[in-house]
Amino acid sequence: MREDEKVIVGIDLAGVEKRPTGFCVLEGLKANTCVLYTDMQIVEKTTSASPKIVAIDAPLALPKDRKSLDVRSNIHFRQCDVELMKMGIKFFPITLGPMRKLTARGIALRKSLENRGIEVIETYPGAAQDILRIPRKQNGLAKLKMGLEERGIKNLDDSMSGDELDAVTCALVGKMYVEGKHIAIGNPEEILMILPKPM
């Protein structure tokens, strides 16, 4: 199988299990999506796909000098977050309210998948969409779907949720990572955020 045909999994992770997580298996350019809820569902669905890469929309590491989310600290940003700010890309800090649960869940999911020998990368579909000049879901799902189709993604339909389309975006970034068409921002001692190479 050629590198551009490898299976990539994209996950738009929710902060808690009762909220829907968008999930995409990208084979070549064909996307198959669904909505999952529990960590067990996500791990089982991911491992059964035997992916080359899993690209997750969630913070997957803390700032280097911050040991815990539970202990008060004035350290709120990782280097990749600082670089997003410099790029003018909007995001929520990992220590802000509900983001704490998402961060804890993302870190645990990364560990679970890596323990199974699966390579995991962090990405941010909002930033990827901005770089690729694709409208974010807040500007309309039809526009986001069309933008992904213009990037070559197949098998999308009008019933897909914003979570699913963001998962497709994550998978597209994973594909670009495998193909070397990406940038990596941040400090490798924390984590590198993978984004599309600017056009």
Contacts in CASP RR format, 6 or more apart in sequence:
PFRMAT RR
TARGET T0000
AUTHOR 0000-0000-0000
METHOD contacts of the structure
MODEL  1
MREDEKVIVGIDLAGVEKRPTGFCVLEGLKANTCVLYTDMQIVEKTTSAS
PKIVAIDAPLALPKDRKSLDVRSNIHFRQCDVELMKMGIKFFPITLGPMR
KLTARGIALRKSLENRGIEVIETYPGAAQDILRIPRKQNGLAKLKMGLEE
RGIKNLDDSMSGDELDAVTCALVGKMYVEGKHIAIGNPEEILMILPKPM
3 178 0 8 1.000
3 179 0 8 1.000
4 28 0 8 1.000
4 175 0 8 1.000
4 178 0 8 1.000
4 179 0 8 1.000
5 27 0 8 1.000
5 28 0 8 1.000
6 28 0 8 1.000
6 51 0 8 1.000
6 52 0 8 1.000
6 53 0 8 1.000
6 175 0 8 1.000
6 178 0 8 1.000
7 25 0 8 1.000
7 26 0 8 1.000
7 27 0 8 1.000
7 28 0 8 1.000
7 49 0 8 1.000
7 50 0 8 1.000
7 51 0 8 1.000
7 52 0 8 1.000
8 25 0 8 1.000
8 26 0 8 1.000
8 28 0 8 1.000
8 51 0 8 1.000
8 52 0 8 1.000
8 53 0 8 1.000
8 54 0 8 1.000
8 55 0 8 1.000
8 171 0 8 1.000
8 174 0 8 1.000
8 175 0 8 1.000
8 178 0 8 1.000
9 23 0 8 1.000
9 24 0 8 1.000
9 25 0 8 1.000
9 26 0 8 1.000
9 46 0 8 1.000
9 49 0 8 1.000
9 51 0 8 1.000
9 53 0 8 1.000
9 54 0 8 1.000
9 55 0 8 1.000
9 171 0 8 1.000
10 23 0 8 1.000
10 24 0 8 1.000
10 25 0 8 1.000
10 26 0 8 1.000
10 54 0 8 1.000
10 55 0 8 1.000
10 56 0 8 1.000
10 57 0 8 1.000
10 167 0 8 1.000
10 168 0 8 1.000
10 170 0 8 1.000
10 171 0 8 1.000
10 174 0 8 1.000
11 21 0 8 1.000
11 22 0 8 1.000
11 23 0 8 1.000
11 24 0 8 1.000
11 42 0 8 1.000
11 46 0 8 1.000
11 54 0 8 1.000
11 55 0 8 1.000
11 56 0 8 1.000
11 57 0 8 1.000
11 58 0 8 1.000
11 109 0 8 1.000
11 167 0 8 1.000
11 170 0 8 1.000
12 21 0 8 1.000
12 22 0 8 1.000
12 23 0 8 1.000
12 57 0 8 1.000
12 125 0 8 1.000
12 162 0 8 1.000
12 163 0 8 1.000
12 164 0 8 1.000
12 166 0 8 1.000
12 167 0 8 1.000
12 169 0 8 1.000
12 170 0 8 1.000
13 21 0 8 1.000
13 22 0 8 1.000
13 42 0 8 1.000
13 56 0 8 1.000
13 57 0 8 1.000
13 58 0 8 1.000
13 102 0 8 1.000
13 105 0 8 1.000
13 106 0 8 1.000
13 109 0 8 1.000
14 20 0 8 1.000
14 21 0 8 1.000
14 22 0 8 1.000
14 37 0 8 1.000
14 102 0 8 1.000
14 163 0 8 1.000
15 58 0 8 1.000
15 98 0 8 1.000
15 101 0 8 1.000
15 102 0 8 1.000
15 105 0 8 1.000
16 101 0 8 1.000
16 105 0 8 1.000
17 37 0 8 1.000
17 38 0 8 1.000
17 39 0 8 1.000
18 37 0 8 1.000
19 37 0 8 1.000
20 35 0 8 1.000
20 36 0 8 1.000
20 37 0 8 1.000
20 161 0 8 1.000
20 163 0 8 1.000
21 35 0 8 1.000
21 36 0 8 1.000
21 37 0 8 1.000
21 42 0 8 1.000
21 163 0 8 1.000
21 167 0 8 1.000
22 33 0 8 1.000
22 34 0 8 1.000
22 35 0 8 1.000
22 36 0 8 1.000
22 161 0 8 1.000
22 162 0 8 1.000
22 163 0 8 1.000
22 164 0 8 1.000
22 166 0 8 1.000
22 167 0 8 1.000
23 33 0 8 1.000
23 34 0 8 1.000
23 35 0 8 1.000
23 36 0 8 1.000
23 42 0 8 1.000
23 45 0 8 1.000
23 164 0 8 1.000
23 167 0 8 1.000
24 31 0 8 1.000
24 32 0 8 1.000
24 33 0 8 1.000
24 164 0 8 1.000
24 167 0 8 1.000
24 168 0 8 1.000
24 170 0 8 1.000
24 171 0 8 1.000
25 31 0 8 1.000
25 32 0 8 1.000
25 33 0 8 1.000
25 49 0 8 1.000
25 51 0 8 1.000
25 171 0 8 1.000
26 32 0 8 1.000
26 153 0 8 1.000
26 168 0 8 1.000
26 171 0 8 1.000
26 172 0 8 1.000
26 175 0 8 1.000
28 175 0 8 1.000
29 152 0 8 1.000
29 153 0 8 1.000
29 154 0 8 1.000
30 154 0 8 1.000
30 155 0 8 1.000
31 148 0 8 1.000
31 153 0 8 1.000
31 154 0 8 1.000
31 155 0 8 1.000
31 156 0 8 1.000
31 168 0 8 1.000
31 171 0 8 1.000
32 155 0 8 1.000
33 160 0 8 1.000
33 164 0 8 1.000
33 165 0 8 1.000
33 167 0 8 1.000
33 168 0 8 1.000
34 45 0 8 1.000
34 164 0 8 1.000
35 161 0 8 1.000
35 163 0 8 1.000
35 164 0 8 1.000
36 42 0 8 1.000
36 45 0 8 1.000
39 105 0 8 1.000
39 108 0 8 1.000
39 109 0 8 1.000
39 112 0 8 1.000
42 109 0 8 1.000
43 109 0 8 1.000
43 112 0 8 1.000
43 113 0 8 1.000
43 116 0 8 1.000
46 54 0 8 1.000
46 113 0 8 1.000
46 118 0 8 1.000
47 113 0 8 1.000
47 116 0 8 1.000
47 118 0 8 1.000
51 118 0 8 1.000
52 119 0 8 1.000
52 178 0 8 1.000
53 119 0 8 1.000
53 120 0 8 1.000
53 121 0 8 1.000
53 174 0 8 1.000
53 177 0 8 1.000
53 178 0 8 1.000
54 113 0 8 1.000
54 118 0 8 1.000
54 119 0 8 1.000
54 120 0 8 1.000
54 121 0 8 1.000
55 120 0 8 1.000
55 121 0 8 1.000
55 122 0 8 1.000
55 123 0 8 1.000
55 170 0 8 1.000
55 171 0 8 1.000
55 173 0 8 1.000
55 174 0 8 1.000
55 177 0 8 1.000
55 194 0 8 1.000
56 106 0 8 1.000
56 109 0 8 1.000
56 110 0 8 1.000
56 120 0 8 1.000
56 121 0 8 1.000
56 122 0 8 1.000
56 123 0 8 1.000
56 170 0 8 1.000
57 123 0 8 1.000
57 124 0 8 1.000
57 125 0 8 1.000
57 166 0 8 1.000
57 167 0 8 1.000
57 169 0 8 1.000
57 170 0 8 1.000
58 102 0 8 1.000
58 103 0 8 1.000
58 105 0 8 1.000
58 106 0 8 1.000
58 109 0 8 1.000
58 122 0 8 1.000
59 78 0 8 1.000
59 94 0 8 1.000
59 99 0 8 1.000
59 102 0 8 1.000
59 103 0 8 1.000
59 106 0 8 1.000
59 107 0 8 1.000
59 122 0 8 1.000
60 106 0 8 1.000
60 107 0 8 1.000
60 109 0 8 1.000
60 110 0 8 1.000
60 120 0 8 1.000
60 122 0 8 1.000
60 191 0 8 1.000
61 78 0 8 1.000
61 107 0 8 1.000
61 110 0 8 1.000
61 122 0 8 1.000
61 190 0 8 1.000
61 191 0 8 1.000
62 68 0 8 1.000
62 69 0 8 1.000
62 78 0 8 1.000
62 94 0 8 1.000
62 103 0 8 1.000
62 107 0 8 1.000
62 190 0 8 1.000
63 75 0 8 1.000
63 76 0 8 1.000
63 77 0 8 1.000
63 78 0 8 1.000
63 94 0 8 1.000
63 190 0 8 1.000
64 78 0 8 1.000
64 79 0 8 1.000
64 187 0 8 1.000
64 189 0 8 1.000
64 190 0 8 1.000
65 75 0 8 1.000
66 73 0 8 1.000
66 75 0 8 1.000
69 94 0 8 1.000
69 95 0 8 1.000
69 100 0 8 1.000
69 103 0 8 1.000
69 104 0 8 1.000
73 95 0 8 1.000
76 93 0 8 1.000
76 94 0 8 1.000
76 95 0 8 1.000
76 96 0 8 1.000
77 85 0 8 1.000
77 93 0 8 1.000
77 94 0 8 1.000
78 94 0 8 1.000
78 186 0 8 1.000
78 187 0 8 1.000
78 190 0 8 1.000
78 191 0 8 1.000
79 185 0 8 1.000
79 186 0 8 1.000
79 187 0 8 1.000
79 190 0 8 1.000
80 122 0 8 1.000
80 185 0 8 1.000
80 186 0 8 1.000
80 187 0 8 1.000
80 190 0 8 1.000
80 191 0 8 1.000
80 192 0 8 1.000
80 193 0 8 1.000
81 91 0 8 1.000
81 93 0 8 1.000
81 94 0 8 1.000
82 186 0 8 1.000
83 185 0 8 1.000
83 186 0 8 1.000
83 193 0 8 1.000
84 91 0 8 1.000
84 124 0 8 1.000
84 127 0 8 1.000
84 185 0 8 1.000
84 193 0 8 1.000
87 127 0 8 1.000
89 124 0 8 1.000
89 126 0 8 1.000
89 127 0 8 1.000
89 130 0 8 1.000
91 124 0 8 1.000
91 127 0 8 1.000
92 99 0 8 1.000
93 99 0 8 1.000
94 100 0 8 1.000
94 102 0 8 1.000
94 103 0 8 1.000
95 103 0 8 1.000
109 120 0 8 1.000
110 120 0 8 1.000
110 122 0 8 1.000
113 120 0 8 1.000
114 120 0 8 1.000
121 173 0 8 1.000
121 174 0 8 1.000
121 177 0 8 1.000
121 192 0 8 1.000
121 194 0 8 1.000
122 191 0 8 1.000
122 192 0 8 1.000
122 193 0 8 1.000
122 194 0 8 1.000
123 170 0 8 1.000
123 173 0 8 1.000
123 174 0 8 1.000
123 193 0 8 1.000
123 194 0 8 1.000
123 195 0 8 1.000
124 193 0 8 1.000
124 195 0 8 1.000
125 166 0 8 1.000
125 167 0 8 1.000
125 169 0 8 1.000
125 170 0 8 1.000
125 173 0 8 1.000
126 136 0 8 1.000
126 166 0 8 1.000
126 169 0 8 1.000
127 193 0 8 1.000
127 195 0 8 1.000
128 134 0 8 1.000
128 169 0 8 1.000
128 170 0 8 1.000
128 172 0 8 1.000
128 173 0 8 1.000
128 195 0 8 1.000
128 196 0 8 1.000
129 135 0 8 1.000
129 136 0 8 1.000
129 144 0 8 1.000
129 169 0 8 1.000
130 136 0 8 1.000
131 195 0 8 1.000
131 196 0 8 1.000
131 198 0 8 1.000
131 199 0 8 1.000
132 147 0 8 1.000
132 151 0 8 1.000
132 196 0 8 1.000
132 199 0 8 1.000
133 199 0 8 1.000
134 144 0 8 1.000
134 147 0 8 1.000
134 148 0 8 1.000
134 150 0 8 1.000
134 151 0 8 1.000
134 169 0 8 1.000
135 143 0 8 1.000
135 144 0 8 1.000
135 147 0 8 1.000
136 144 0 8 1.000
137 144 0 8 1.000
137 162 0 8 1.000
137 165 0 8 1.000
137 166 0 8 1.000
141 158 0 8 1.000
141 160 0 8 1.000
141 161 0 8 1.000
141 162 0 8 1.000
141 165 0 8 1.000
142 158 0 8 1.000
144 162 0 8 1.000
144 165 0 8 1.000
145 156 0 8 1.000
145 158 0 8 1.000
145 160 0 8 1.000
145 165 0 8 1.000
148 156 0 8 1.000
148 165 0 8 1.000
148 168 0 8 1.000
148 169 0 8 1.000
148 172 0 8 1.000
149 156 0 8 1.000
151 172 0 8 1.000
153 168 0 8 1.000
153 172 0 8 1.000
156 165 0 8 1.000
156 168 0 8 1.000
160 168 0 8 1.000
172 196 0 8 1.000
173 182 0 8 1.000
173 194 0 8 1.000
173 195 0 8 1.000
173 196 0 8 1.000
174 182 0 8 1.000
174 194 0 8 1.000
176 182 0 8 1.000
176 196 0 8 1.000
176 197 0 8 1.000
177 194 0 8 1.000
180 197 0 8 1.000
181 196 0 8 1.000
181 197 0 8 1.000
182 194 0 8 1.000
182 195 0 8 1.000
182 196 0 8 1.000
182 197 0 8 1.000
183 194 0 8 1.000
183 195 0 8 1.000
183 196 0 8 1.000
183 197 0 8 1.000
183 198 0 8 1.000
184 192 0 8 1.000
184 193 0 8 1.000
184 194 0 8 1.000
184 195 0 8 1.000
185 192 0 8 1.000
185 193 0 8 1.000
185 195 0 8 1.000
186 192 0 8 1.000
186 193 0 8 1.000
END
